[in-house]
């Protein structure tokens, strides 16, 4: 793979700075209240730079949401686990922790964009987090940590549960502890599939 030029690196850094500024603002402010000029001021970029990278505020939110997977995997890799079942729970815990840290405002607005997104990125089996979950489920199955099951169906079940937890948390305006609820649900799922 070719190394990125300094210009390409700068472009990536600017896009990240813009999306991080938006995420920061969305923790405490509604999506409709935030103007592109607010995002640019927070990111210390010009409005022209914003439009160079994003066609709209909606596109910027979609980009921000899509970049979350790499942050989840990065957090997950910092942890160690005694079993593949623990690793599966840990992966979900990393995801729940990041989602909760972004705040329900940002996630709620991301879900609005997700529902209108033709690419259906959120449910794509090619997402980094989904691929990692499948890998861990296969390893757990090979090591006989879980009962003989279709790992793709189990992965889909876990992901549906996760999306349901996120949606419920957003409906409750972030008043519940998403990490605790999500982790508890995943522990229950994995306990029911554990090979005894």
N, C-alpha and C positions, 0 to 999 in steps of 0.2 A: 504494500500500500504506500502511495506517495505521501511524503511528509507535507503538512499544510504550510502554505506560504504565510508570511507575517500578516498579510492583508486578510487571508482567510481566517486566521486565528482572531484577528481584531473583529471581524464580522461576527464570529461566534460569540466572542466576549460581549459585544454590544447587544446582540439579540438576548443573551442571558441577562445582562444588566437591565434591559427593558422589561423582560418578563418577571424578573425578581422584584423590580420596583412595583409592577402591577400587583403581584402577589402580596407584597407588603401592604399596599394601599387597600386591597380587597379584604384584608383581615378585619378591618374596622369600618369599611365604607361599602355601600351597595354599588353594584356594578354600574347601574344607570347614572349614579352620581359622579362617577369618576370620568374625567375628561382625558383625552389623549395628552393635552398639555400638562395635566397633573402627573401623568405617568412619566412624561419626558423630563419634567422638573425633578422628580424623585430619582430618575435614572441619570440625570445630568447629560441629556442628549437633546439635540434639536428635534423639532417636530418633523423636519425633513428626513432626519435619520430614522425616526420611527417608521415613516411611510416608505422608506427605502427597503426596510426589512419586513414590514407587515402591511397588508392592504387595509386592515381595519383592526379595531379593538378586539372583535370576535376572533379574527385569525391569530392575534397575539395570545389570546387566552387558550386557544387550541394548541398552539406551539408550546406554551407553558405546561399545559396538562400532559402533552405527549413526552415532555422531557423529564417527567417525574420518575419514570421507570428506572432510569440510570441512577438517580439518587437513592431509590429503594435498594437496588442491588448493591450500591456502594456501602450503605448502612449495614445490610445483611452480611457482607463479606468481612466486616469488622468483628463479627461474633463467632463463637465456636459452639459446637453442639455435640452431645453424646450419642445422638441417633439421628436417622433421617427424619423420623417423625418430629423430633425436636427442631430439626432444621426447617421443616415445613411450617411448623408453628412460628418459628423465628422469622421466616420470610414474611409471613402474614403480619407478624408483630411490627416488623420494619415498615411495611406498607401502611398499617393502621397509624403508626406513630407519625409518619410523614404527612399523611392525609389530615390527621388531627392538627398538626402543627401549622398547616396551611390555612386552617380556619374554615368554618362552614360557608362563609360568604364566597370565598374563592371556589370551593368545591361545588357549591350550588350553581354558581355561574358557569363553571366548567361543564356540569351536567347538562345545562341548557344547550351549550354548544355541542356536546356529545350527542344529544338527541337529534340534532339537525345535521350531524356529520354523516355524509354519504359513505365515507371510508370505513366506518364502524371500528375505528382503532381500538376502542375500549374492550371490545369482545374478540379482537383478533387473536388467534392462537400464536401469532408471531411476535407478540409483545414480549419484551425481555423478561418481565415478571412471570408471564404465563409459561414461557419456555423453561425458566428456572424451576417453576413449580412442577411441570411435567418431568423434568430431569430428576428432581428429588423424589417424586412419586415412583418413578421407575426404579430408582436405587432402593427405595424402601421396599418395593415389591420383590426385587431381586434378592435382597437380604432377608426376605420373609418377615419384615417388621409389620407389614400389613397383609390382610387376607387377599386371596386371589381376586382381583377386580380389574375392571377396565380403567386404567389410570386417566384416560382422556375424559371419561364420564365423571370420575371423582374430581378431576381438576375443574371441570365445568361446574360441578356442585359447589366446590369451595369458592370459585369465582362468583357464582350467583349469590352465595351467602355474603361474601364480601361486599358486593354491590348493594345488596339489600341493607346491610349494616350502614353503609355510607349514606344511602338514601334516607333511612330512618333517622340517622344522626342529623342530616340536613333538615329534615322535616321538624325535628325538635330543636332547631336553631343552635345546634352545638352544645346543648345543655347536658348531654350525657357524656360519659367517658368512652369515646369510641374505641380506644385501645383496649380497655378492659372488656367491653362487650364483644368486640371482634375476636380478641384472643380467646376468650371463653368459648365462643361458638366454634372456632377452629379446633380447640382442644377437645370439645365434645365430638366433633366430626372424626377427628383422628383416633380418638378413643374407641369409637364404634367400628372403625376399620382395623384396629390393632389386632395383630395375630397373637393369640393367647396360647 
